Amino acid sequence: MPERIPLARPSWTDEMRAAAMNTLDSGRWVKGPQGRAFAEEFADYCGVKFASPCNSGSGALIAALRLLGIGPGDEVIVPSLTFIATATSVSMTGATPIFAEVEPDYWCLDVEDVKRRITSKTKGVIGVHLFGQCYGTELIDLCKEHGLGLIEDAAQAHGASIVHNGAETMAGALGTISCFSFFPSKNVAVGGEGGMITTADAEIGARIKSIVDHGRNGSLQSQEVGTNMRMSEVFAAIGREQLKHLDDWLARRHSNAATLCRAIEAHPKLRAPQVRPGSEHAWHQYCLQTEDVERFLQHMSAHDIDARQIYPVPCHQHPVYNDHQQVNDEFPITSHLSEQLISIPVHHGLTDVELERIVDALNTY
């Protein structure tokens, strides 16, 4: 029997192994040269001046909210179609997440719905590049118009880009503050949990390393409320090696996604994801739509291919928000997508034979 094809396969090379071992042997396991270099290299990749590694994508979101001064009494607009951390990070600060609808074609925040939900309590918006698809640049303009902080949830968008003001702009440079995750399934990983915060804002940039280190500014005295969200030197060393491969890995993901789209472009029961014009999708996930979710999952499993219904429960309907003011609100597009979105393998670790097996399974469904 062929091996089962996984949804994700973390990349691990001799260079990454050597970087980890050399860092361990150095005896400098925290707050050292690897973390500083990873921050500089990642900021340069995104096209911004400031970055700081941290412990996770969720930690990055909480730190970003703190950097914007968001707390009790404030509201932050978020999509309901996203990983739950987008919403709970707001709750962790004492602020209230206000859920909004997404676009039917590209699945990111619907700017018109965001506009309707802005009140005097609104202090920010978290825009999610869902599955690696950049949100529309109209969201950037809207937040500037209303003086709102725009937190870019780029946890799934390493290497994504979109044309803004006539120039290609990378994920990581599309918000007031941007947040990445290095979870093992992501386009870049660090051998465990990890995250990155980036910004082009000089004032925020001056605080970005402090917020993840107990609010200290190098004097060993805390200047603001913070906590330990640091990344280990070993993880940073692995992340630096992974970053060197990102563009090649993205090229492979783009090629895999194109093959999958061609395979189902005329399929009567499957709908391929669409790519926003003027943007480059990062293809962290390849999510198709189907009306008969269970039948499709059983079909793929019978072909030894992992597939998973993704975000089947909108965030505002999770038990944690049973007392939320929007728990009974209707988001028709979000609900429709939650019922139909299925993730199938697209990662850069797929072999040609595995990709052919996936195409065959799609063709025979």
N, C-alpha and C positions, 0 to 999 in steps of 0.2 A: 504494500500500500504506500502511496506517496505521503510525504510528511504534510501535516496540516499547515496551511498558509496563514500566518498570524496577521492581525491588523497592524501591528508595529513590531519592529525588530531593531533594537538599539545597536548602533554601530560601535565597534570596539576594535581598535587597531593596535599594532605593536607600539606605535608612536604615543598613543593615549596611555597605554600601560606604562611605558617608560616615563612619561610626564608625571603620572601618579606616583610611581615608585621613587623617582628622583626628588619629588616634593616631600614625600614621607621621610626619605633619607636626609633631607636638608635640616629637619628638625623645626622648620618654620611652618606650622600647620594652620595658623590663623593670622589675619592682618599683615600679610606680607607682599612680596613682589608679584606673585601670580595674580592675586585679586586686583591689584592696581593695573597690571598689564591687561588683564581681561576686560576691565572697565574701559580702558583707553581704546583697545582694539574694537570692542563692540560699539562704542560710541562712534568711532570713525566709520565703521560699517554702516551704521544707521544715518550718518551725516549730521550728528549733533556733537556738542562740545562736552557734555557731562553725562556720566553714567556711574552706577554703583551696583555691584553684585549684591544679591541678598539671598535669603534662605529658600524662597519659593515664589511662584507667581502670585499666590494669595497674599503673601507677605508684602510683595511689591505693591499690590493694590491698596492694602491698608496704609502702607507708608506714603503712597501718593495722596491719599485722602487726607492724611495728617499734614503733609506738606502744603496742602491747599487750605488748611485751617478748618476743615469740615468736621462737624461734631453734632452734639445734641441740638435738636431744633431745626437742623438743616435737612434739605431734601436733595437727593441725587437721582437723576433719571437714568434708568438702566433698561436693557431689553429683558423680556421674560424668556426669550429663547437664547439661552447661554448656559454655561456651566454655573452652578449655584454660587461659586465663590465671587462672581461678579456682584451679586446682590448681597451676600452675607458679609463681604468686606465693608460695605456701607453700614450694615447693622453693627458690626464690630466697633465702629467709631461712635456709635450712639445716634447717628443720623438715620434717616428713613429712605430706603430705596423706593423710588416711584417707577413702576413698570410701564413700559411702552411697547407698542407694536413694531413688527419688523416688516421689511419689504417682501413682496411675494416672489420676486425673482432672485434677489441677491442675499436675502435673509439677514441683513444687518438692520440697525435702527432705522425706522421710518421717520425721516426728518420732520415731516408735517405733523406726525403724532407727537413727536418730542416737543414741537413748538406749542401744541395745544396744552401740554402738561407743565409748562413753565409757570411758576408762581413766585411770589415774593420770597418764599422759603427756599427756592431752588438755588443751590450754590455750585452745582456741577453736573456733568453728564459723563457716564462711562460708556464709550463707544467700543463695541467688540468687533474685531476683525474675525468673523465667525468662520471656522474651519480653514482660515488662511485667506479669506476674501476681505479686502479692505472696505471699510465703510465709506459712504459717499462723502466727497469733500464739502458738500453742502452743510454737513454737520459741523465742520470746522468754522465755516462762515457764520452759522447760526450762533454758536457759542461765543464767538467774538462779538457779534452784534449785541448779545445780551450780557456780556461780561461774565460768562460762566467758565469755570475751569473745565477743560476737556481732558479726561483721563482716557488714554488709549490702551485698551485691553488687547495687547498684541501677543497674548499667551500662545496663540496658535499660528502666528503670522511671521515667524523669522524669515526674512528675505522677501516678503511681499512689498509691493510698491504701487503707487498710483500717481497720475499726473495731477499736480495741484499748482495753480497759477502758472501754467505753461511749462512746468519742470517736473521731471520724475522725482517723487519724494518717497523715501523708504519708510516702511513701518518702523516706529521708533522715533519718527520726527513729525508725526501727524497729530500730536496732542500737546497740551500744556505739559503733561507728564505722561510717559509711556511705560508700560509694564509687560515684561516677558516672563515666560515659564520655561524651565529646562527639565521638566518631567521627562522620564525615559522615552516616552512615545513621541516627543516633540522633534521638530526638524533639527534642533541643536539640543543636546543633553549634556549632563555633567557627571554621569555615573551615580546619580542619586537625585535628591530634591535640590532645586535651585531656581533663582530668578534674577532679573536685571531690571533696574529702573533707569530710564534715560530722559533727558530734557535738553532743550536748547535755551531755556530761560536761565540767565545768569544768577538771579536771586535765588531761585530754587536750586540751581546747580551748586551754590555755595553751601547748601544744607543737605544735599542728597546723600553724602556719605555719613553725615552725623546721625540722620534719622534711624539708620539701621545699626547704630553703635551707641545706644543709650542716650542719644541726643548730645553726645560730646563733640567738641570741636578740636580735639587734640590736646586740650589742657587738662584732661581727666576730670573736668567739671561739666556736668550736664547743663546745656543751654536751653533745652526744650525737652518735653516728654518724648522719650523714645524707648526702645528696648533692643535686645540682641536679635537682629535679623541677619547677621553676617553669613557669608558663604565661606566654607572651608577653603584653604589654599589648594588642597588636592582636587576639589571639584573645579576650582577656577583653572587649574592647570589642564584638566581634561577638557573643559569648555574651550580653552584657547586652541587646542588641537582640533576640536570639532568645528570651530568657526572657520578654520582654514579650508574645510571641505564643503562648507554650506552651499556655495554657488554650484558646485558640481552635483551635489545632492539635489538641489532645486531643479537643475536641468533634467535629472532622471525622473523626479516627481512630475514635472511638466509633461515629459514624454509619456509616462505611465498614464497620467490623467487624460491626455489626448487619445491614447489608445482605447481607454475605457469609454470615453465619450463617443468615439466612432462606433464602438461595439453596440451601443444602445441608442444611437441617434434616431433610428427608425423603429425602435422596439415598441410594441403596442401597450406594454404594461409597465415599462420603466421610463423614468424621466431623468435625464442627465442634469447635473448642476450647470448653471450659467456663470460666466465670468463678466464682471462689470467692465464696460468699455473703458479703455485708458488705464487699466490696472493689470498687475501681474499677481496672480493667485499663488499663494505659498503651498497649497495642497497638503496641509497638515492632515486633513481628512478628505476623502472623496465620498460625498454623500449623495446618493440618488434617492428618488422618490418612487414609492410603489403603494398601491392601495391595499394589497394583501401582504401585510408585513410578515405574518407568521409563515405563510407558504413560501415566501422568498427566503426567509432565514433557514427554513428546513431544507430548501433546495441547495443553498450554498453549503450548509453543514454536511449534506450528503456528498458534496464534492470536496469535502475536507478543506473548506475555505472559511475563515472567520468572517463574520458579519454581525453587526450590532445595531439595534435601534438606538438612536442617539437623542438624548434629551426628550424622552417620551412624556415627561411631566413638566410643563412650564414652571419656571421658578416661583411665580406667585401662587402656585398651587401646592408647593412643598409643605409638609407639616409645620416646618419652622415658621411659616407665614400664615398659619391658620387664623391669627388675630389681626392680620394686615388689612388695611382699609380696602385693598383691591382684591382680596381673596376670591370674591365672586364676580369680578369683572370679566368681560369676554374680550378675548384677543383672537379673532377668527383666523387670521393668517398664522399666528403662532400655534394655535391649536391644530390647525390643518397640517402644518409642517411637523409638529411633534408626533402626530399619528402616522406620518409617512416616511420620515427620513431614516435611511439606513446607510451606515458607514461600511465600506468594503476596502480591502487593502489597496494602497496607492504608494506606499513608502519606497524610499530610494533603495532599500535592501532587497526588493523583489528581483528575482532572477528572470531571465527571458522565458524560461520554462514555466515559472509560476505565473507570470503575467498571461501567458497563453492559456494556462488552465483557468484563470479567472474569466478571460474572454469567452472561452468555451462554455463555462458555466452560465454566463450571462446569455449567450446565444441559445442555450437549450432551455432557458426558463420560459 
